[in-house]
Amino acid sequence: MSLTSSIKQSGSGIAALYRRYAEWLVSITWKRFIVLSLLLLIVTGMLSSLPPFNWDLATRTTRVPASRSVDITVDDNGVRIKPKRKGSQAPEITIDEHGVRIKRAGDPASGPQEIIVDEHGVRRGPDASQAQPTPPAAPRAKDEAAGVAEEITQELAQDIRREVIDAIGEMGDEERVVHVRLGNYMPQLAFLFILLSTAIKIAYAGRVKAEAKAAEAQEVAEAESLKRQVTEARMAAMQAQVEPHFLFNTLASIDHLIEVDPTRASRMQKNLIALLRASMPAMRDKATNLGRELEVVRPYLEILKVRMEERLQPQVDVPEGLYSADFPPMMLQSLVENAIKHGLEPKAEGGSLSVSAEVAHGKLHVGVADTGVGFARAATAGTGTGLSNIRERLKLIYGDAAELRIAPNAPTGTRVTIVVPYKAT
């Protein structure tokens, strides 16, 4: 059992080492890899001639072909010896059944020199192949001389051929002492290691990139999920802040009218009940449309109309075709509330308030304009919490695709516009 565990641990260690090395190979550029490979070859070449890599591990003797400056051919037709280099002064020797022919290149003027040894004897001259004429002899003497010459010539040719073959056999191989050293194999091992590293770098690159992309996608998904949770929590907190703000202002108005005009207070209370019945579902929704927001704004304006009488002239100018457009909840009502509280109420004669909507360049523009005292000019100017909440909610919902615009209104007052991407539900 311990041996198996040791093998598993060793395998795990080798696999981990391989993964680290492969990841390192993928992390470096090809230029750096090539430079490191060249340095490895240079270092191994230098170390191969230094101790202990140049120490002899073993010594053996081998036979290698000897170097020759002539071509030697031995076959059934005889022996032919020719010089390898063109223009060499070495003779060309041919030994066959006809005898021995030795041909040497001579001067251009004299021509080649040739020596022939055959049954006719030994001849030398520029054209020894043509036999010199001999005086006629007696038939019997001629036959005996020819027989003796042929026998001597054949024996001489055989002896020469035998000696040449023996000489060729002796010079065919020579002994050489081979020293086996560790340094002899280091450059080859380094080159093999470079080839394996190249294969690992190519094969592992795709896998590492795929794993990196998967990990990056997972991180992005987790970050988006966390961001969405934070966004929802912040929106819930801000919406909880908007609800008491709206109810407090409305109830404060009713409380004031109860003291000065109970009939109008009763009528306002009934309108408040109708308003809450319409607005409470919208206050809890994460998304709604412009038509539902107008259902909340109209009762609210009626309540304020009862309180302010002729000092408030409300007007809603929104085409019915835009009622189905997506719009964040409770933002339009907050704009109307701010326009009345900080724009029209501080003004003695009051003024008008208009709600409008239009689509331009793919964006929905919803505006609230009043003819009050102007932005941040009233003595009752607030801290800007309502508008800050609207900006932050728009940022969280739409990012940079939405904005809150504040501009002066002509001839007096303020115009606040919410711009969001247009999308009909």
N, C-alpha and C positions, 0 to 999 in steps of 0.2 A: 504493500500500500504506500509506503514512504517513497519507493522508487517511482511509482506512478505520479505521486504528488510533485516530486522533484522534476519529473519530465514536464508536467503541466506548467509548473512555475517557470521552468527554463523556456518553454514555448511561449508563454505569455510575455516574458521579458524580451525575447527575440522579436515577437510581433510588435511590442511597444517601441522597441528601438527602431524597427523598420518603419513604423508609422512616423516617428519623429524625423528620421532621416528623409523620408519621402516628402513630408511637409516642408522641411528645410529646402529641399531641392526645388520644390514648386515655388517657394517664397523668393528665391533669387532669380535674377534675370539670366537669359541665355548668354549674354556677354560676360557676365561674371562667372558663369559656369565654364565657359571656354577658357577664360584666363586661369581659373583654378585648375583646370585639367592640364593646361600647358605647364603650370608650375609643378604639378604632381609628376609629370613626365620628367622634367628637369631634375627635380630633387631625387627621384628614384634612380635616374642615370648617374647622378653624383654619388649617391650612397652605395651603389653597386660596386664601386671601386674602392670603398673604404671598409676597414674592419668593423664588425666581424663578417660583413657580407662578402668579402673577397677571400675568406678562408676556404680551403679545399674541404668539401664534404666527402668526395670520392675521386679516384683517379682511374681511368681505364684507357686501354690501348685499342685503337681501331685502325683499319686499313682503308686508305682513300686512294683513288686513282691518281697516278703520277701525272705530272704536267708534261706534255710533249709538244714539240714544235713541228711535227710531221704527222700526216695521216697514214695509218698502217692498215692495210686490208689483207686478210688471209681467208682464202676460200678454195674451192676445188680447182680453180684455174691457176693458183699459185699465190705468191706474195707480191703486193705492190706497196711501195713506200714513196709518198709524195710530200713535198714541203707544204705547210699550211699557208704561208705568206706568199703572195704573188711577188715575183721578182727576187725570191730567195736564191742564194747561191748553192743551197743544199742540192745534192743530186737526186734524180728520180730513178729508183731501182725497181726493176721488174724481174721476178724469178718465176719461171714456169717450166713446162716440160721441154721447151726448146733451148733453155739455158738461162744465162744471166745477162740482163741488159742494164747498163748504167749510163744515164744521160744527164749531163750537166749543162746548164746554160752558160754560153761563152760570150765573148765580146760580139757586138753587132756586126763587126767586120768579118770575123772568123766564123761566126755561127756557132750552134751548139756542138759540144763535144760528146761523143758517145763511145762506149766500150761494150763490146759484145763477146760473151763467152758461150760457144755452142759447139756442135760437133765438128765445125770447121776450124775450131781453135779460138784464139784470142785475137780480136781485131780492134783497132783504135783509129779514130779519124773523124772528120766532120760528117762523113756519111758511111759509117762502118757497116751499115746494113747491106751494102753492095759488096760482095766478096771480090777480092783481088784475083785476077786470073792466074792460075798456076800451070806450069808446063805439064804437058801430058806425061803420064808414067805408065809403067807396065800395068796391065790389068790386075794381076795378082797382088803386086805391091800396093796398088791403089786401094784395093779392097781391104788389105790388112791394115793399112794406115788409117783408112776411114773407120774401121771397126775399133781400133785402139783409141782414136780420137773421140769417137762417140762415147765409148765406155768411160774414158777419163772425164769427158765433159759432163756426162750424166751424174757421175759420182761427185764431181765438184759442185754441180748445181744442187744436188741433194744435201751435201755438207753445208753449203752456204744457206740453203733454205732452213735447215735444221738449226743452225746457229742463230739465224735471224729470229726464228720462232722462239727459241730459248731466251734470247735477249729480250724479246717483247714480253714474254711471260715474267721475266725477272723485273722489268721496269713497269709492269702493268699497275701494280699497287705499291704503296709505301706506307709504313707504319707512322701513326701520329698519336701522341699522348693527349688525351682530353681531360681537363680538370673540371670537375663538377662543383660549382659554387652556388650559394644562395643568391648572390648578386646577379648571376646570369639570367635569372627568371624574373627579377624585379620589374624591369621595363614592360615585359609581356603581361605580368600580373596587373601592373598599373593601367595599361591600355585596356585590359579586360574589365577592370573595375570601372573605368570611364564609360565603356560601352554599356555596362549594366546600369550605371547611374543615369545615362541618357534614356535608356528604356523605361526606368522607373519614373523619371521626370515627365516623360511623355504620357505614360499610362496613368500615373496618379494625378496629373494635373486636372483632368476632367472630373475625377471623383472629388478632389478637394474643392474645386470650384462649385460643384453641385451641392456639397455639404455646406459650404459657406453661404451660398444663396438661400438654402433652406433655413439655416440658422438666422440669417438676416431677415428673411420673411417672417420667421417665428417671432423675432424681437419686435419687428414692426407691428405684427398683429397684437402682441401683448401690450406694446406702447399705445396703440390705437384703442384697445379695450380699456386700458387704464385711463386714457384721456377722456374717453366717452363716459366712464363712470364719474370722473371728476366733474366733467361738464354738466352731467345730469344733477349731481349733488349741488353744484353752484347755482344752477338754474332754479332748483327747488328752493334753495335758501333765499335767492333774490325774489322769487315769486311769493314766498311767504312774507317777505318784507313789503311787497307791493299791496297785498290783500289788506293788512291792517291799516296801511296808509290810506287806501281808498275808503274803507269803512269808517275810519275815524273822521275824515273830513266830511263825509256825508252825514253821519250822525251828529256831528257838531253843528252842521247847518240846520238840521231838524230841531235840535235842542234850542237853538237860537230863535227859530220861528215859533216854537211852542210858547215862548214868553211874549212875543210881539203879535203873533197872528196865528191862533190855534187852528183856524180853518185851513189856512194854507199849509200849516204843519201836518195836518191830517192828510191833506191831498198829497203832500210830499212823501209822507210815510207809506201811503198806498203805492205810490210810484216806486219807492225804494224796495218794497216787497216784490213788485213786478221785476224791478231791475236785478235783484239778487237771484230771483228764480231763473232769469236768463243768463246771468253772469257767472254764477257759481260753477256750472259745468265747464265753462270756457276757462275759468281760472285754474282748473285742475288739468286741462288738456295740455299736452306738449306741442300740439300743432292744431291749427284751425284755419278758417278762411276769412276773407274780408267781410263776407256777408254776416257771419256770426258775430264778428266784432262790432259791426254796425248795429246789430240787435241789442248790444250792451250800451253803445254810445247814445242811441236815440232816447231811451228812458232816462239816462243820466242827464242829458240836456233838458228834458222836460222837467226834471226835478229842479235843476238850476234856474230854469225859466220861471217856475213858480216863485222861487226865492228872489230872483233879481228883477222880475217883471220886465219893464221896458228897457232896462239897462243891458239886456242880453238879446241879441238877434241872431239865433243859430241858423245855419244853413248846411245841409248835407247834399253834396253834388258828386255822387258816385254812380257811374253807369251800372245797370243791372248785370251787364255782361262780365263785370269784374267781381261780382259777389263770390264766384267760385275760386278766385285766386288765393293761393296759399299766403297766409300772413300770421306772424307770431301772435300768441294770445296776450291780451291785456296791455299791449303797447299803445294802441290807438287811444284807449280810454285814459291812459296816463298822460298822453300829450294833451288831450282835451282838458283834463283836470288842471294841468300846469298852466295852460293858456288862460283859463278862467281865474285861477287863484292868484297868479303872478302878473297877469296882463290886464284883465278886464275889471276884476274886483277893486284893485287899487285906484282905478280911474272913476271919477265921480259920475260922469255921464255914461259909463260903461262903453259898450261897443258891440261890434259884430264878431262872430266866430264862424268860420267855414271849414268844412271837411271835404277834401277833394281827392280824386285818384285818377291816374292815367298810366298808360304803358308807353315807354320810350326806350328804344334800343335794347329790347329784351328785358328791361327792368320795370318793376312795378313801383311807381312813385305815389306814396300816400302822404298828403300834407294836411297840416292844421295851421290855419292863419287867423290871427286876431288883430284887432285895431286898438290894442291896449297901450300901456305906457312904454312898452319896449322891453327887450331882453335885459334882465338883471338890473332894471332901473327902479323897480318898486321897493318900497320900504319893507315889504313882506317877502323879499327875495329869499328863497330857500338856499339850502346847501348844494343843490344840484344833484342830489342822490337819485332822483327819478330819472333824469337824463343819463347819468352815469350808468345806472342799471340797464337802461335801454341799449346804450352803446356796447356794454359788455355782453349782454345777451345776444345782440346781433353778431358780435365777434365770435362767440362760442357756437352759434348756430350756422352762420354762413361764412365765417372767415373773412377774407378780404372782399367777398362778393357783395357785401351789404354795407351801408353807411347811414349815419344820422347827420342831416344837414340843418344848420341854423342860420337864418338870414333875416335881415330887416324886411318888414312888410310895408308896402306903400298904401296910404301915405304915412301911417304910423303902425306901430305894433311889431309883431314877430311872426315869421313863418318857419315852422319846423317840419322837415320832410324826412320820412323813412323810405330808403331805397333798398329793395330786396329783389332777388331774381324772380322773374315772372314764371309762375307755374300754376296752371289751372287743375283743380281736382275734379 
